[in-house]
């Protein structure tokens, strides 16, 4: 399985206040979007999220987003290694993803860009 990188997921109270800090830190502009009532900004390796606590509660359980070449391959490898697949693989507007709990209990999102 090819791991291409990771994105750190950060829940913030005030997205507008947080974005300039992370833009300067990462040296790049934020790519903003909304999903399910949550406002998000991708800045370098950071994904900032802000919204209703009911939505953020579930998002906080995912430690990081891991970019992979192929989610189907990630699914196979993770299953072979004893990970529990919580959700997916499913197709999203940005590609495919799955949520997996590693044997140590840590939950990660795996994504690819294969539409």
Secondary structure by P-SEA (a helix, b strand, c coil): ccccbbbbbbbbccaaaaaaaaaaaacccccccccccbbbbbcccbbbbbcccccccccccccbbbbcccaaaaaaaaaaacccccccccccccbbbbbbbccccbbbbbbbccc
